[in-house]
C-alpha cells in the first residue's frame, strides 16, 4: 500500500501528522507559527494572522529512528544526506505533493541560543508550552516581524502566571517560572530575550486596538519585571560585567542559506 498524500491545507496537515505520530506513541510537538496558531483560545485580531509555509516539529532524541519510519508512512520524503549528517540535532523532510518542507528539531531548539526541550515535550498535548514557544520566538538577535507578531499573539492569548505545569484547563498560561529558569543563569539569553520583549509594546500599539494593546503590553511588562527581579547566577553576573563588548549569541546554522531567513 502506498503512503497517503499529505493534505494541501497546512493546518489540517499539521493535525494529521501530529495524530499519526501520537498514535505511534512518539513524543513529538509542534513548534513555530503553526504551534502558535493551535493556541487560539480567543478570536485573534486580523493583523496578527498570517500564512504558514512549513511544518516544524520537535522530537525526543531517543525516538529518531521510529520518527523517521513514521514520517515515511505519513507520506514524507527524507533529505537523506542532511539527515545522515546532522540527524542528531535536526532533520529535514519534504511533502512533495505540496512542495512543502517539514523541519524537525531533535531534543531542543537552537538559533542564537540553545533551548533544551527533551524533557518538556509532554507538557502540552500538541505543541510546546506557551512559555517555551515564547522563548523560541524571542531568542534571535536579528528578530523579524513575523517572530515578534507570533510572540505578541502568545501574550495576547495567554495570561502570565508563575507555575510551570502541564497545560490543563486554566494552566495553559505563559509560565514566568520557566522564563526565569532559562534566563537567570545565562546573561546572553536574558539580554536577547529582554531586548526583543521590549519591542513588543510598540508593535502592539501599531497592530492592535487599545484594549488588546494594553493587555499584551501589561503582560510583556510583567514578564520583564519578573526576569529583572529574579536572582542571577554567578555565571550570569560575570558575563554581565563584560556586557555587549563581545557577542553573546551564536549565529544561526545554515541549510543552503541562513535558517534565520526562513524561521518557523
N, C-alpha and C positions, 0 to 999 in steps of 0.2 A: 504494500500500500504506500502511495506517495505521501510526502509530508503535506500538511494543509498550507494553503496560501495565506500569508498574513493579510489582515484587514486593511483597507485603504484609510479608514478613519483612525488616526493615530491614537486618540484617547481610547477608543474601543479596543484597538490592538494592544495597547499597554495593559488594559484589563485582561485581555485574553492571555497574554504572556504571563502575567502575574498568577492568574488562576492555574495555568498549566504547570508552572514551576512549583506553586504551593501544593498542588495535588501530588507532586513527587516528593514532598517533604523538604524542599530546599529553602534555606534562609536567604531569601532574595528580596530586596526592597527597591522601589522607585526612588530616583534622585533627580534633581534638575527641575525644569519648568513643569513637566507633567506631574511630578510629585506635588508641587505647589498647587496645581490645578485640582488634585484629588482632595484638597482641603477646602472645598467650597462650602463652608459652614453657613454662609450667608451670600446674598447677591453681591457679586464683585462689580464695582463700577467699571464702565466700558474702558476708560483709559488704562486700567490695569490688565485688561485681557490681551492675549497675544496668541500667535500661532506657534506650533512646535514642529521642529524639523526632524528630531531624532528621539529615540527612547534610550534612557540612561538608567542603569541599574547598579546596585552594589550587591556583591555576592560574598558569602563567607569563604575565607581562603581554603578551608578544608573540603569544600564542595565543588571545586573547579571542574573535576572530571565528570561528575554527574550533571553539572550545569551545562557543559558543552554538549553532552548527549541529549539533554532535554531540549536545548535550543534547536538542534538539528531536527528533532521530532516535531518542533513547532514551526519549521519551515525557514530557518535562518542558515545562512552560509557563512562559515568562519573565515576570517582572514588568517589563513594557516601560518604564513610566515611571521606575521606580527604576534600572533598568539603563542607560537613556539618560542619566540624571542623574549616576550615580555608578559606572558600569561600569569606570572606570579603576582603582577601588580595591576595589569589592565588587559582587557581582551576586546576585540572588535568583531562584529558580525554584520552581515548585510541582509536586508529584506529586499531581494532582487525584484520582486514583483512591483514594489512601490518605490524602488530606488532610494532606500532609506537605511540609515546606519543605526545599529544598536551598540552602544558603548557601555562596557562593563568595567567597573572599578572593583578590584579584589581586596576585600578586607578593610578598605579605607578610601579616603578621597584626598588627593594632593594636587594643588595648583601652586600657590605661593607658600602655603604652609601644609603640614601633614595633619590629617584628622583620622584617628584610629576608630573604625566603626565595627570591628569584628564582633564585639560583644553587645552591640546596640541594634542589631537588625530585627529583634523581636519586640521592640518597644511599641511599635505601631504595626497594624496588620497589613498595610500596603506600602507605606513609604518610610523614609527616615522620620524620626521625631521632628516636630516643628523647630526645636532648638538646633538640632543638627542640620536641618535644611537651611536655617538662617546662617549658621556657621559656614556652610559651603558657599552661600551666595555672597558673603561679605569678607571672604578671605583672599580676594585677588586685589593686588595693589592698583593695577590699572583697570578698575572695575568698570563695566559697561552699563548702559542704561537698562538693558534687559535684566541683568542681575539685580540692580537696585530696585527695579519695578517688582520683581519677584519677592525681594526682601520686604518691600512695602506691603505687598499683598499678604505675606505671612503675618506682619504686625497688625494689619487691619482686621484680619480674620481670626486672630488668636489673642487671648489675654496673656499677660506675663505673670507668672507665679513661680514660687521657689522650687517646688518638688520636681525631681527628675524621676518620674514614674511611668509605667506603661499607660498608653492612651486608653482611657475607659470612662466614657461619659464626660464629666467635667474636667478630667485630667488631660484632655487634648489641648495643651497650652504650651507656650514657649517657656522652657524651664530656665530660670535665672541661675539655678544651681549648676546646670550643665554649662552655661556660658562662662560662669566663674571658673569652673573646673578647667576648662580649656585655656582661658586667657590669663589666669592669675599665676601660672607657672612659666609663662613664655611671653616676654615683653614684645617680641615680634608679632605674635598672634594678636596680642592686645592692641598693638598700635594699628595694624592693618584693619582689624575688625572695628575698632572705635573710630578710625578715620572714615570708614565707609558708613558706619552707623550715623555719623554726624551729617552725612549728605542726605539722609532720608527726609528730614523736615522740609527742606527746600523743594524736593521732588514732590512731597505730599501736597505742599501749597500749590504747585503747578498743576497737579493731576487730579486732585480730589476736591470735592465740595468741603466747605469749612468744618462741618461736624466730623466727617471722616478724617480730614487732615489733622484735626485736633486730637482725635483718638490715636492715630498712628504716631504722631509727634510725641504725645504723652508717653506712649509705650516705649518709643526709642529713648526718650529721656530717662525713664525709669530704669531701663537696662544700663544706660551709660552711668547713671549714679551708682547702681549696684556694682558694676565692674570696677569703678574708680574706688569705691569704699572697701572692696574685698582685700583681705591680707594677701600680700605678694610674696613669692618665694625669694630666697637669696639669689638664685639664678636670675630671676626677673629683675631684681633691683640692680644686680651687677651689669646686666645688659642695658638697663635704662640709663646707667651712668655714661655709657658710650653713645647712646642716642642714635640719631639718624646720620651720623657721620660715616657709617658703613652700612651696606644693605642689610636689612633684617628679614629678607624674604628670598625664596628661590624663584627662578624664572620657570614658567610652566613648560612641561615637556613638549615635544613636537611629534606629530604624526603627519608627515607630509605637509608641514606648515604649523604655525602656532596653534596649539589646542585652545589657548585663550581667545583666539579669534572665533571659535565656534563652540563655546562652552554650553553645557546643557541648560 
